[in-house]
Amino acid sequence: MKKKLLSMLALVLTASLVLAACGDDDVDISNLQMGTGSTGGTYYPLGGEMATVINNNIEGYEDFDLSAVSSGASVENLSEIAQGNFALGMTVHLPAVDALTGDGDFEGVEIENFGFMGHIYPEVMQIVTPANSGVETIADLAGKNVAIGPPGSGTQAAAKLILEAYGLEDGDYNAFEEGFGDAAGRIQDGNLDASFGLLGLPAGSIDELALQRDVRLIPITAEGLQYIEANSGYGALTIPADSYDFLEEDVQAITAYAVLVGSTDLIDEDLGYAITKALFENSDQISHSQGANLTKENALLGSEGLPIHPGAARYFEEAGIQ
C-alpha cells in the first residue's frame, strides 16, 4: 500500500502546478466529485445524500453538479484531492492530519492543498465476529481470517493499530482488504472470523448482518486501549448495550471524527462558502441516521490540527460558529 500511495502521490507536485497555472476560472464546476468510501460502509450512502443536499441548495452556481463516488475512503480521498481529481472528500480527521505532516500512510509526502469544511459524524470502530466463532478477544484473531478494511481507509489504519496493541503484525492473521459490505457477506457465509468497521453508531449494515446471522462485537480491553491512546489520536468510547438488539452488555471501543475536506485548488473561497452553507443550512434534509450529527453545533469537531478552507471559514464566522 505504501509503495502504491507514494507512486500515486509522485504526481502531486506536477498536478498542483498545473492547477495553479490554470486558475479557478478553468475548473469545471459541472463535473465535480466527492470521494466517499466503500458501498457497504457509512461514507457512501451518507455522502450520496450530502451531495444531493448541496446540489439542491447551493446558491449562485447554476452549472454546479457534485457527484458522490465510491472509493477506498480516507487516504485515497486525500490522495485524489492532492492530484486534483476530487474536489471534496470524506475522511477520518487523523489521516487528514497525517497528510499535512507527512506521517502515517503519508510518510514522506505532505499534502497541503485541502482545508477542513466541517464535521460529519463520530466514527466508532466496531469489530464483528460470528457468535459461534470462539473469538473472545483481539488476541484470538491470530491465524484467523480478518477483514481489516480497504487499502487507504481509516478502518484499515485503525484495525492494524488495534491488532498491534495485541502483538499481532502483518502475517499473523489472514487479512482481507475489503469494505464492510463485502466482509459482512463473508461473515454470513461462514468464511470470515471477524471484520473491522469504522462506522457510524448504530450501523445499519451491522443491523442487516445480524438479521442473517448471530454475531457479537469484540471489545477492546483496558490494556489495548492504553496502547492505542498512547500511539494515536483515537479516544475511548463505550458502545451502549441498547445500540443493537443482539448486544447484552456495553462494549468498549474507540472513536474518531469523520470530517469533510475540500480542495483549495478546485474550490475557491466563494464556492467553498456556498458549498458549506448549502450543507449546514439544509442538513435536516438528510435522511441517513448519521445526518443528525451534521449540525452547526458540531461543525468544528475534528478540526484541530487542520487548516480550515477559506470558504468554510467565512461561513462559520457568518453563522457564529467560530
RASUL-V699898 format. One line per field, one symbol per residue. ss: DSSP state (@ for helix, = for strand, . for the rest). psi: psi as a letter, one per 30 degrees, with the letter a starting at -180 (. if undefined). A space follows every 10 residues. Layout:
ss = ???
psi = ???
//
This chain:
ss = .@@@@@@@@. .@@@@@@@@@ @@.@@@.... .====..... .@@@@@@@@@ @@@@@@@... .....====. ...@@@@@@@ @@.....=== ==@@@@@@@@ @..@@@.... ...======= ========== .......@@@ @...===... ...@@@@@@@ @@@@@..... ...===...@ @@@@@@@@@. ...======. ...@@@@@@@ @@..===... .@@@@@@@@@ ....=====. @@@....... ========== ===.....@@ @@@@@@@@@@ @.@@@...@@ @@@....... .......=.@ @@@@@@@@.. ..
psi = eeeeeeeeff feeeeeeeee eelffgkjfg hkkkkcalfg aeeeeeeeee eeeeeffkkg iegkkkkkkk agbdeeeeee eefgekelkk lkfefeeeee fhlbfgkfjk kghllkglkd lkkkjkjkkk fgffjeleff fkgljkkgll kgleeeeeee eeeefggjlk ffljkjillf eeeeeeeefg gkflkkjjll klkeeeeeef ffkkllkklk leeeeeeeff gagklkkkjk fgekffkfll kkallakklk lkkfefjaee eeeeeeeeef fgfffkfkef fffileefeg kgfkfkkkke eeeeeeeegg f.
//
